[in-house]
Amino acid sequence: KEKIDTGEGYPADYISEAIDQTRGWFYTLLAVATLLEKERPFKHVVCLGHVLDTKGKKMSKSLGNIIDPFAMMEKYGADAVRWYMYTINQPGESKRFDEKALDDMVKKVFLILWNVYTFYEMFAGSSVSNTLRSPISTLRPTHLLDRWILSRLHSLVKQTTDDLESYKIIEPARAIAEFINDLSTWYLRRSRDRFKGEDEQDKQLALNTLRECLLSTVQLMAPFTPFLSEHLYLKLGGQNESVHLEAWPLYKEEFLDGVLIERMGKTRSIISRLLERRLEVGIPVRQVLSQAKIFLPKENSLLEKTSDQEAFIDLIKDEANIKEIVLECGDDYKVELDINLTPELIREGTIRELTRRINTMRKDAGLTIEDRIELFLQTDEEEVKIALEEHRQTFLNGVLATTLRMEGEAPDGSQAMRTNDFDLIIGIEKK
């Protein structure tokens, strides 16, 4: 009573109930406050809609459409059900509960986040130096992908903070899901070679960046998914006893780079166009092409001669598997592929396809990135032999092989296969 009378504990910051309490609890509190000659008893209202079945009908025993929430939490976890409710639509709207949509959400958000953590754990291991405990702000990353994902991260922190302070729920939750997708499908996928490479300094910076992204993400998710966030926070070696004892993450202006984010978005759009064009002409991505011309409107920022332009072009080359990218100013946004396949290009494409197939064999054999193999490859195809001579070391590095044997007896489990119209026998043995 004393705190209420002094205004220290009154009015409440917010109240949250379902829509049926509009004339119940919400109104009652207002009426009592008026009778006591007090101001409004709450500053904000988070009004929730009712949960309906998949067809939009009210759940009832007579219709037999009741979904047991405890069964859903037992099957998918309380955090998953909670996140689904946060992201399906605005809080005040009725929610059509669909278990399939819940299952899809778990796979597209939670499992992707867990896979990113698993990747980090696999490469970090026990060899990670203590610099991983340092704040990312002291590391000053220079790699384009590191700078981009950190800009995305700090933009996310800013948006999430602003939205939650304004009592917005669906917007920050969906933004976090989009960031997790970007972290996995773009940053991590495009950085894989850095984690596997011999440049220890670059690997260390990539690991630092990834850990910072993971830690900040689980801190932002903590109010939404307390159990998953706690588990990942502890596995990442958070400095406090619990993620819920951590200070809320703060964004730093120096990491916010809207131009960089915009240019990365345009780069990814160009890559999508190139991949669509490849599909139209029937040339798979694993077959390298010599050149592509990209025509962009003059206002497109990628045409500007900046220090990052070559790095963006290299991303396009790698992702679309094209040796040369030519940016030109044009009235329309379009791409043109040089689809002439020379013997050299076909051989390079063959090596890429062989790399993919052998790595699939490694995976099927349960090998990890720590395991090295002796590779057996037998063929009478001269073009394959020439390709192996031209790209031998790149090929061996790509499949984590120490040696290549082309004669003698094939090891157990060897497979006969046909690649780019070439017949081969391939086998692997763990060293």
C-alpha positions, 0 to 999 in steps of 0.5 A: 500500500505504501509503494502504491500511495507513493507511486513507487509501485503504481501504476504497473508498466503493463498488464497482459490478459486475453481479450475476454478480460476487456470487460473483466480484469482490465475494466475492474482494475480501471473501475477500482482505481477510479473509485480510489481516485487513483490514476490508471492502474497500468501504462500498457496493455498486451491483449491476447487473442484466443487459441483456435484449431487449425480451421479457425474454430473454437476448441471444445470437447464436443467438437473433439478439436482440443489440443493438449498444450502439455502434450505439445510442450512434451513433444516440442518443448515449452520454448518452441510452443512459446516462440510459435505463439509469439511469431504466428501473428500479432498478440491480439489476433486469434491464433489458429494452432497448427502442429505442422507449422510448429514443427516447421518452426522448430526446424527453421529456427531452433534446429538451425541455431543448434546446428550453428552452435554444433559447427562452432563447437566442432571447429573451436574445440580445445585449441581456441585461445583465450581471445575468444573471451574478449569482447568483439569490439576490441578485435576490429574485424576486417573481413567483409563477411565478419563486418557484415554479420556484426553489422546485422547483429548490432542492427538486430540488438538495436531493433529488438531493444527498441521493439521490446521497450515499445511492447512489440513482440512479433517484430523482434522475434521474427527479426531474430529468426531472420538473423539466425537464417542469415547467420547459417545460410550466408555467413557460416556457409560462405565462411566454411573455408576460413574455418577449415583453412591454414590461416590461423589468424583468420580462423580465429577471427571467424571463430570470435565473430561466430561466438559473439553472434551466438552469445548475443543471439541467445541473450536476445532470445532469453525473454522468449526462450528461457530454457534453450537460451540458458542451455546454449549460453552455458555451453558457449561458456558465458561468464555468468552463472545464468544467461538471465543474470547477464546485462542486456546486450547493447549495440555499438554505433561503430558496427552499424553499417547500413550501406554494407548491409544494403550492398550485401543484399544487392550481391545476394540478389545478383547471385539469385539471378545468376543461379536462376539463369543457370537453371534456365540454360540447364548448367548445374552450379558445380560446372564452372563458367568463364564469365558473366555480365551483370547490367545494373542501373547507374544508381546501384551502389555495387557499381561504385569503386569502393574498397569492398567492391572486389570482395563483393565480386569474389562472393559472386564468383564463388557462389555462382561458380563463375571465373570472371564477373563484369559489372556494367551500367545499363537501363535494365537489371539483367545478367548474361552468362557465357555458356561456352564450355571449353575442355578446361572448364569441363575438367574443372567442373569434374573436379568439383563434382568429384569433391562433392561425391567423395565428401558425401562418402566421407559423411556416410562413413562417419568421418569428421573434419579431423579425419584424413583419408587415403583416396583411391581413384581408378579410371581409364578416362584421359580427361579425368587424369588431366583434370587431376594433374591440373587441380591435384592439390586443390582436390586433395585439400577439398576432400581432406586426403593426404594421398591419391592412389590410382593403381592397385587393389580398390579398398573395401566399400569402393564405389563405381560411379559416372561423373560428367559422362566419365566412368570411375571407381572411387574408394576411401580409407581412413588414415 
